[in-house]
Amino acid sequence: MTYELIAFALFAVVTLGSAIGVVLMQDPWHSALLLGVALLSVAVYYVMLAAEFVAVMQVLVYVGGVLVLIAFAVMLTQRNESEEVAQT
């Protein structure tokens, strides 16, 4: 076995595990963090294919932009249960 095959298998497990976690997580914040892990592991595939520019764009655009947008949306839409209980 070559090191490339071992690295590919490792990141395939990381990608699939985090993608399944995105769907199965109840908390949207943890789901967004797992989405970041999945997107970063996809960038590793691009590096393995010697497409470094595409990997950098993957990290900058998707992880840097889309994930920050999702994080802001999660923070702005989450309700605080302690305030809800105090108002009733």
DSSP file with accessible surface (Angstrom, degrees, kcal/mol):
  #  RESIDUE AA STRUCTURE BP1 BP2  ACC     N-H-->O    O-->H-N    N-H-->O    O-->H-N    TCO  KAPPA ALPHA  PHI   PSI    X-CA   Y-CA   Z-CA
    1    1 A M              0   0  184      0, 0.0     2,-0.2     0, 0.0     0, 0.0   0.000 360.0 360.0 360.0 138.9    0.0    0.0    0.0
    2    2 A T     >  -     0   0   87      1,-0.1     4,-1.8     4,-0.0     5,-0.1  -0.502 360.0-114.9 -91.9 164.5    1.2    3.4   -0.8
    3    3 A Y  H  > S+     0   0  206      1,-0.2     4,-2.6     2,-0.2     5,-0.2   0.831 114.8  58.8 -66.9 -31.6    1.0    6.4    1.5
    4    4 A E  H  > S+     0   0  150      2,-0.2     4,-2.6     1,-0.2    -1,-0.2   0.906 105.6  48.3 -65.0 -40.8   -1.3    8.2   -1.0
    5    5 A L  H  > S+     0   0   89      2,-0.2     4,-2.5     1,-0.2    -2,-0.2   0.905 112.2  49.0 -66.8 -39.0   -3.8    5.3   -0.7
    6    6 A I  H  X S+     0   0   84     -4,-1.8     4,-2.4     2,-0.2    -2,-0.2   0.932 112.9  47.2 -65.7 -43.6   -3.7    5.4    3.1
    7    7 A A  H  X S+     0   0   32     -4,-2.6     4,-2.6     2,-0.2     5,-0.2   0.913 112.1  50.5 -65.2 -40.7   -4.2    9.2    3.2
    8    8 A F  H  X S+     0   0  106     -4,-2.6     4,-2.1     1,-0.2    -2,-0.2   0.930 111.3  47.9 -62.5 -44.5   -7.1    8.9    0.7
    9    9 A A  H  X S+     0   0   48     -4,-2.5     4,-2.1     2,-0.2    -2,-0.2   0.910 112.0  50.6 -63.7 -39.8   -8.8    6.2    2.8
   10   10 A L  H  X S+     0   0  105     -4,-2.4     4,-2.1     1,-0.2    -2,-0.2   0.949 114.0  42.8 -63.6 -47.6   -8.3    8.2    6.0
   11   11 A F  H  X S+     0   0   61     -4,-2.6     4,-2.7     1,-0.2    -1,-0.2   0.790 109.4  58.7 -72.9 -25.3   -9.7   11.4    4.5
   12   12 A A  H  X S+     0   0   24     -4,-2.1     4,-2.6    -5,-0.2     5,-0.2   0.923 108.0  46.4 -65.3 -41.2  -12.6    9.4    2.8
   13   13 A V  H  X S+     0   0  103     -4,-2.1     4,-2.7     2,-0.2     5,-0.2   0.920 113.6  48.8 -65.9 -41.6  -13.6    8.2    6.3
   14   14 A V  H  X S+     0   0   54     -4,-2.1     4,-2.5     2,-0.2     5,-0.3   0.933 113.1  47.6 -63.6 -44.1  -13.3   11.7    7.7
   15   15 A T  H  X S+     0   0   23     -4,-2.7     4,-2.3     2,-0.2    -2,-0.2   0.944 115.6  43.3 -64.1 -47.7  -15.4   13.2    4.8
   16   16 A L  H  X S+     0   0  115     -4,-2.6     4,-2.3     2,-0.2     5,-0.2   0.910 114.7  50.2 -66.5 -40.8  -18.1   10.5    5.0
   17   17 A G  H  X S+     0   0   46     -4,-2.7     4,-2.1    -5,-0.2    -2,-0.2   0.926 114.0  43.6 -63.9 -43.3  -18.3   10.7    8.8
   18   18 A S  H  X S+     0   0    7     -4,-2.5     4,-2.0    -5,-0.2    -1,-0.2   0.878 112.4  53.2 -72.6 -33.5  -18.6   14.4    8.9
   19   19 A A  H  X S+     0   0   44     -4,-2.3     4,-1.3    -5,-0.3    -2,-0.2   0.914 111.1  46.3 -67.1 -39.3  -21.1   14.5    6.1
   20   20 A I  H  X S+     0   0   99     -4,-2.3     4,-2.3     1,-0.2    -2,-0.2   0.905 110.8  53.9 -67.4 -37.8  -23.3   12.0    7.9
   21   21 A G  H  X S+     0   0   13     -4,-2.1     4,-1.9    -5,-0.2    -2,-0.2   0.852 101.6  58.9 -64.9 -33.2  -22.8   14.0   11.1
   22   22 A V  H  < S+     0   0   35     -4,-2.0    -1,-0.2     1,-0.2    -2,-0.2   0.924 112.3  39.9 -60.2 -41.8  -24.0   17.2    9.3
   23   23 A V  H  < S+     0   0  118     -4,-1.3    -2,-0.2     1,-0.2    -1,-0.2   0.882 119.9  43.3 -76.7 -36.1  -27.3   15.5    8.5
   24   24 A L  H  < S+     0   0  125     -4,-2.3    -2,-0.2    -5,-0.1    -1,-0.2   0.640  85.6 105.9 -90.7 -14.3  -27.8   13.7   11.8
   25   25 A M     <  -     0   0   88     -4,-1.9     6,-0.0    -5,-0.2    -4,-0.0  -0.418  52.7-158.4 -69.2 139.9  -26.8   16.4   14.3
   26   26 A Q  S    S+     0   0  185     -2,-0.1    -1,-0.1     1,-0.0     3,-0.0   0.838  76.8  72.6 -82.0 -38.0  -29.7   18.1   16.2
   27   27 A D  S  > S-     0   0   53      1,-0.1     4,-1.9     2,-0.0     5,-0.2  -0.678  71.9-150.8 -82.7 123.7  -27.7   21.3   17.0
   28   28 A P  H  > S+     0   0   61      0, 0.0     4,-2.2     0, 0.0    -1,-0.1   0.813  94.5  58.9 -66.8 -26.4  -27.2   23.5   14.0
   29   29 A W  H  > S+     0   0   92      2,-0.2     4,-2.0     1,-0.2     5,-0.2   0.943 108.3  43.9 -66.7 -45.2  -24.0   24.9   15.3
   30   30 A H  H  > S+     0   0   94      1,-0.2     4,-2.3     2,-0.2    -1,-0.2   0.873 111.6  55.0 -67.2 -34.4  -22.4   21.4   15.5
   31   31 A S  H  X S+     0   0   24     -4,-1.9     4,-1.9     2,-0.2    -1,-0.2   0.907 107.5  49.5 -63.2 -41.4  -23.8   20.6   12.1
   32   32 A A  H  X S+     0   0    6     -4,-2.2     4,-1.8     2,-0.2    -2,-0.2   0.894 109.9  51.1 -66.0 -38.3  -22.1   23.8   10.6
   33   33 A L  H  X S+     0   0   86     -4,-2.0     4,-1.8     1,-0.2    -2,-0.2   0.905 109.7  49.6 -66.1 -39.7  -18.8   22.8   12.2
   34   34 A L  H  X S+     0   0   43     -4,-2.3     4,-2.3     1,-0.2    -1,-0.2   0.850 106.2  56.8 -67.6 -31.6  -19.0   19.3   10.7
   35   35 A L  H  X S+     0   0   49     -4,-1.9     4,-2.5     2,-0.2    -1,-0.2   0.900 104.9  52.7 -63.1 -38.9  -19.7   20.9    7.4
   36   36 A G  H  X S+     0   0    5     -4,-1.8     4,-2.3     2,-0.2    -2,-0.2   0.902 107.9  50.4 -62.2 -39.7  -16.5   22.8    7.7
   37   37 A V  H  X S+     0   0   63     -4,-1.8     4,-2.2     2,-0.2    -2,-0.2   0.928 110.7  49.4 -64.1 -42.5  -14.6   19.6    8.4
   38   38 A A  H  X S+     0   0   11     -4,-2.3     4,-1.7     1,-0.2    -2,-0.2   0.918 112.0  47.9 -63.9 -42.0  -16.2   18.0    5.3
   39   39 A L  H  X S+     0   0   29     -4,-2.5     4,-1.6     1,-0.2    -1,-0.2   0.877 111.1  50.8 -68.8 -36.2  -15.3   21.0    3.1
   40   40 A L  H  X S+     0   0   80     -4,-2.3     4,-1.4     2,-0.2    -1,-0.2   0.892 108.5  51.9 -67.4 -37.2  -11.7   21.0    4.4
   41   41 A S  H  X S+     0   0    4     -4,-2.2     4,-1.3     1,-0.2    -2,-0.2   0.846 105.9  54.8 -70.2 -29.6  -11.3   17.3    3.7
   42   42 A V  H  X S+     0   0   40     -4,-1.7     4,-1.5     1,-0.2    -1,-0.2   0.890 104.0  55.6 -66.5 -36.5  -12.5   17.9    0.1
   43   43 A A  H  X S+     0   0    6     -4,-1.6     4,-1.8     1,-0.2    -2,-0.2   0.858 101.6  57.7 -63.1 -32.9   -9.7   20.5   -0.2
   44   44 A V  H  X S+     0   0   43     -4,-1.4     4,-2.3     1,-0.2    -1,-0.2   0.889 101.2  55.9 -64.7 -36.7   -7.2   17.8    0.8
   45   45 A Y  H  X S+     0   0   46     -4,-1.3     4,-1.4     1,-0.2    -1,-0.2   0.903 105.3  51.9 -60.4 -40.6   -8.4   15.7   -2.1
   46   46 A Y  H  <>S+     0   0   75     -4,-1.5     5,-2.8     1,-0.2    -1,-0.2   0.888 108.4  50.5 -63.6 -38.2   -7.6   18.6   -4.5
   47   47 A V  H ><5S+     0   0   76     -4,-1.8     3,-1.8     1,-0.2    -2,-0.2   0.908 107.4  53.9 -64.6 -39.7   -4.1   18.8   -3.0
   48   48 A M  H 3<5S+     0   0   72     -4,-2.3    -1,-0.2     1,-0.3    -2,-0.2   0.807 107.1  51.7 -65.1 -26.2   -3.7   15.1   -3.6
   49   49 A L  T 3<5S-     0   0  136     -4,-1.4    -1,-0.3    -5,-0.2    -2,-0.2   0.310 119.2-112.5 -90.3   7.9   -4.6   15.7   -7.2
   50   50 A A  T < 5S+     0   0   70     -3,-1.8     2,-0.4     1,-0.1    -3,-0.2   0.822  80.2 128.2  63.6  34.5   -2.0   18.4   -7.5
   51   51 A A     >< +     0   0   32     -5,-2.8     4,-1.9     1,-0.2    -1,-0.1  -0.621  21.7 159.1-115.0  70.4   -4.7   21.1   -7.9
   52   52 A E  H  >  +     0   0  110     -2,-0.4     4,-2.5     1,-0.2     5,-0.2   0.856  69.2  55.8 -65.8 -36.1   -3.4   23.5   -5.2
   53   53 A F  H  > S+     0   0  151      1,-0.2     4,-2.4     2,-0.2    -1,-0.2   0.924 108.5  47.7 -63.5 -42.8   -5.2   26.5   -6.6
   54   54 A V  H  > S+     0   0   65      1,-0.2     4,-2.3     2,-0.2    -1,-0.2   0.891 110.9  52.7 -65.6 -36.0   -8.6   24.8   -6.5
   55   55 A A  H  X S+     0   0    6     -4,-1.9     4,-2.2     2,-0.2    -2,-0.2   0.919 109.6  47.8 -65.5 -41.7   -7.8   23.6   -3.0
   56   56 A V  H  X S+     0   0   76     -4,-2.5     4,-2.9     1,-0.2     5,-0.2   0.913 112.2  49.2 -65.8 -41.0   -7.1   27.2   -1.9
   57   57 A M  H  X>S+     0   0   70     -4,-2.4     4,-2.8     2,-0.2     5,-0.6   0.881 108.3  54.9 -65.8 -36.1  -10.3   28.5   -3.6
   58   58 A Q  I  X>S+     0   0   16     -4,-2.3     5,-1.5    -5,-0.2     4,-1.2   0.941 112.9  42.0 -59.9 -45.8  -12.2   25.7   -1.8
   59   59 A V  I  <>S+     0   0   56     -4,-2.2     5,-2.4     3,-0.2    -2,-0.2   0.937 119.2  43.5 -69.5 -44.9  -10.9   26.8    1.5
   60   60 A L  I  <>S+     0   0  108     -4,-2.9     5,-0.6     3,-0.2    -2,-0.2   0.939 124.0  31.7 -67.8 -47.5  -11.3   30.5    0.9
   61   61 A V  I  X>S+     0   0   79     -4,-2.8     5,-1.7    -5,-0.2     4,-1.0   0.971 130.7  26.9 -79.3 -54.3  -14.8   30.5   -0.8
   62   62 A Y  I  <XS+     0   0  117     -4,-1.2     5,-2.0    -5,-0.6     6,-0.2   0.972 131.7  31.5 -79.0 -54.7  -16.6   27.6    0.9
   63   63 A V  I  4<S+     0   0   26     -5,-1.5     5,-0.4     3,-0.2    -3,-0.2   0.942 129.4  38.6 -71.0 -42.9  -15.0   27.3    4.3
   64   64 A G  I  4<S+     0   0   38     -5,-2.4     4,-0.3    -6,-0.2    -3,-0.2   0.903 131.2  22.3 -75.6 -39.4  -14.2   31.0    4.6
   65   65 A G  I  X<S+     0   0   39     -4,-1.0     4,-2.2    -5,-0.6    -3,-0.2   0.937 126.2  38.1 -94.7 -59.1  -17.3   32.4    3.1
   66   66 A V  I  ><S+     0   0   59     -5,-1.7     4,-2.5     1,-0.2     5,-0.2   0.919 117.8  49.6 -65.8 -41.3  -20.2   30.0    3.2
   67   67 A L  H  ><S+     0   0   27     -5,-2.0     4,-2.5     2,-0.2    -1,-0.2   0.891 110.6  50.1 -69.2 -35.0  -19.4   28.6    6.6
   68   68 A V  H  > S+     0   0   71     -5,-0.4     4,-2.5    -4,-0.3    -1,-0.2   0.914 110.5  50.9 -66.8 -39.8  -19.1   32.1    8.1
   69   69 A L  H  X S+     0   0  123     -4,-2.2     4,-2.3     1,-0.2    -2,-0.2   0.932 111.3  47.4 -62.1 -43.0  -22.5   32.9    6.6
   70   70 A I  H  X S+     0   0   55     -4,-2.5     4,-2.7     2,-0.2    -2,-0.2   0.910 110.2  53.2 -64.4 -40.3  -24.0   29.8    8.1
   71   71 A A  H  X S+     0   0   18     -4,-2.5     4,-2.6     1,-0.2    -2,-0.2   0.925 110.0  47.1 -63.1 -42.6  -22.4   30.6   11.5
   72   72 A F  H  X S+     0   0  116     -4,-2.5     4,-2.4     2,-0.2    -1,-0.2   0.913 111.9  50.8 -64.0 -40.7  -23.9   34.1   11.5
   73   73 A A  H  X S+     0   0   49     -4,-2.3     4,-1.7    -5,-0.2    -2,-0.2   0.917 111.4  47.9 -63.8 -40.2  -27.3   32.7   10.5
   74   74 A V  H  X S+     0   0   14     -4,-2.7     4,-1.6     1,-0.2    -2,-0.2   0.938 113.3  47.4 -66.1 -43.6  -27.2   30.1   13.3
   75   75 A M  H  < S+     0   0  104     -4,-2.6    -2,-0.2     1,-0.2    -1,-0.2   0.881 114.9  45.9 -66.9 -35.8  -26.2   32.7   15.8
   76   76 A L  H  < S+     0   0  145     -4,-2.4    -1,-0.2    -5,-0.2    -2,-0.2   0.760 117.6  41.6 -80.1 -23.8  -28.9   35.2   14.8
   77   77 A T  H  < S+     0   0  106     -4,-1.7    -2,-0.2    -5,-0.2     2,-0.2   0.610  87.3 103.6-100.7 -12.4  -31.7   32.7   14.6
   78   78 A Q     <  -     0   0   99     -4,-1.6     2,-0.3    -5,-0.2    -4,-0.0  -0.487  62.7-141.6 -71.7 139.7  -31.1   30.6   17.7
   79   79 A R        -     0   0  171     -2,-0.2     2,-0.6     3,-0.0     3,-0.1  -0.782  11.4-124.2-102.0 146.4  -33.4   31.3   20.6
   80   80 A N     >  -     0   0   80     -2,-0.3     4,-1.4     1,-0.2     3,-0.3  -0.780  14.4-158.8 -91.4 118.4  -32.2   31.4   24.2
   81   81 A E  H  > S+     0   0  130     -2,-0.6     4,-2.2     1,-0.2     5,-0.2   0.834  88.9  60.6 -68.8 -29.6  -34.4   29.0   26.3
   82   82 A S  H  > S+     0   0   77      1,-0.2     4,-1.8     2,-0.2    -1,-0.2   0.890 105.8  47.5 -68.2 -35.2  -33.5   30.8   29.6
   83   83 A E  H  > S+     0   0  115     -3,-0.3     4,-1.6     2,-0.2    -1,-0.2   0.874 110.2  53.6 -70.2 -35.1  -35.1   34.0   28.3
   84   84 A E  H  X S+     0   0   71     -4,-1.4     4,-1.0     2,-0.2    -2,-0.2   0.919 109.7  46.8 -64.3 -42.2  -38.2   32.1   27.1
   85   85 A V  H  < S+     0   0  104     -4,-2.2     3,-0.4     1,-0.2    -1,-0.2   0.899 110.5  53.1 -68.4 -37.6  -38.7   30.5   30.5
   86   86 A A  H  < S+     0   0   84     -4,-1.8    -1,-0.2     1,-0.2    -2,-0.2   0.837 106.7  52.9 -68.6 -30.4  -38.3   33.9   32.3
   87   87 A Q  H  <        0   0  161     -4,-1.6    -1,-0.2    -5,-0.1    -2,-0.2   0.760 360.0 360.0 -77.9 -24.3  -40.9   35.6   30.1
   88   88 A T     <        0   0  153     -4,-1.0    -3,-0.0    -3,-0.4    -4,-0.0  -0.266 360.0 360.0 -85.4 360.0  -43.6   33.0   30.8
